[in-house]
Amino acid sequence: MIIRPAVKEDINTLAELTRDALSFASSPDPYAWQLEDPALRERLESYLDAAKGSAFVLEVEGSIAGFVASHYDELDPRKADKGAIIDLLAVGQQYRSQGFGTHLVRELLLRLPEQGITSINVNVIGSSDSALRFWRRVGFRELAVTMSVELNPQT
């Protein structure tokens, strides 16, 4: 197993992993990823710009098993610190439940301070207990709970 920064040649594989990940809603915001192929590839390529974000892939025996992608966000315009938001964590079906997602997130947490990142957030949409357990296990804690009500429910 190796973890390395994503490169442009990885984009097709990352797009496939992203589509597969949506089937079990591993993305903090799965609806933001329902894009046509060119738009999806363009969005994934944006993480390759080190000034805007970062993406790391995990390889097993020469094949990409998963990846994590985050973008940077200014925390306070009066300070030089930056935050990051994890947008997507995707692991191929045959590689799930083997700790690869944990390895990817931990690598991201180790590397982000090199980019001046002082905090990192992830949004967990819905009420997925397994997703919440995962993010807690890798060191995240809840800061807020967002709730909603549909004003014009369709019957």
N, C-alpha and C positions, 0 to 999 in steps of 0.2 A: 504494500500500500504506500502510495506517495500522494502528498498534497502539494499542489503548485498553483501559481496564478493562472487564471484562464487566459487563453489567447484567441485571436480571431478564428483560427482553424477549428476551435472547439464549438463554435456557435451552433452549427447544425445539430450536434449531439445535445447541447444544452437546451435547444428548442424542443427536441424530442422528450428529454427528461421533464421539461416544464409542462408539456401537454399531459404527460403521464402523471405528474404530481397533482395536477388539478383534479384527477379522478378521486383522490382521497384528501383533497383540500389541505395539503401540507403548507401551502403558501399562507402567510399572514393575511393576505387579501387576494383570494383566488380569482375574484371577478376582474381585477385589474390586469390579469394575464390572459384573458380570453381574446386574443388578438389574432388576426390573420398572419400567415407566415412572415411576410416582409416586415410588418410592424413589430412582431415578436422578436425577430432577429435584430432589428434596429434597437429595440429596447435592451436586449441582452448585450449588444455591442457597447451600449453606453457605460456598462460597468467596467469596460476595459480601459477607460480613461481614468488614470490614477488620481486626477484632480477632482473627479466627481464621485468615485466609488471604487469598489473592489469586488472581485469574484475569484473564488478558488475552486478548483476541481480536485476530486479525489479519484485516483486511478487504482485499479486492482488488475494486476497482470496485463497492463497496457491498455485497459479499457476504462473509460470514464464511468464511474459508478454513481457519482453524485456531484453536486456543487452547491455553493452558497453565494449569494449576491447581496451587496448592501450599497446604499448611497449615502453620501455625506450631507450633513445639514449644519448650518451655523447655529450654535447654541445661544450666543449673546454677541450681537454685532460690536459691542465695546471691547470684547476680549478676543484673543487669538484661538480660543478652543473651538473644537468642532465635535459634533455628535455624528453617529451613524445609525441608520435604520436598516435592519435586515428585511429585504423585500421578498426573498425566496430562498428556501432550502428544499432541494429536490434530490432524492435518492432513488435510483432505479429499483423496480420491484424485486428483482432477484437479489439485491444487496441490502434490502431493508431488514431491520431488527438485528443488525450485526454491529451496531455502534458507529457506523460511518457518519451519520448525521451529527453525532456528538463530536467526533473527530473534526469535522468541517467547522462547526461552530467554535470549538476551542482554538482551532488554527486562526480563525478570523479574530477572535478575542486577543490572541497573542500578537497578531500583525497590525491591528488597527492603531495601537499607540504610536507606531512608527510614522503614521500619517497625521499625527497630531490629534487623534481622536481621544476624547476624554470620557465619553459615555456612549452606550449603544442600546437601542431599543428594538423591540419587535412587537408587532400588533398581532394578537391572536383573535381572529374573527370567529364568532359563533361560540358554542359552549362545548368545545372538544376537550374533554377531560384528559385524553391521552396527549394532546398537544400542550396543554398547560403543564402536565407532569414533565414532559420532555424539556420545556423551556425552564422550568424550575430546577430540574436536575442539572442543567448546564450553567446555572447561576443567576438566572433572571428572577425577578420578583414583580408582582403586580403593583402598578402605580395607580391605576384607575380602572373603573368598570364603566363601559359605555352601554347604555340600554336604549331601546327604541320602541316605538309603538306605531303601528300602521294606522294612519288617520282615515283612509278610505278603503277598508278591507273589502276584498272581492268575495262574495259568497257564492 
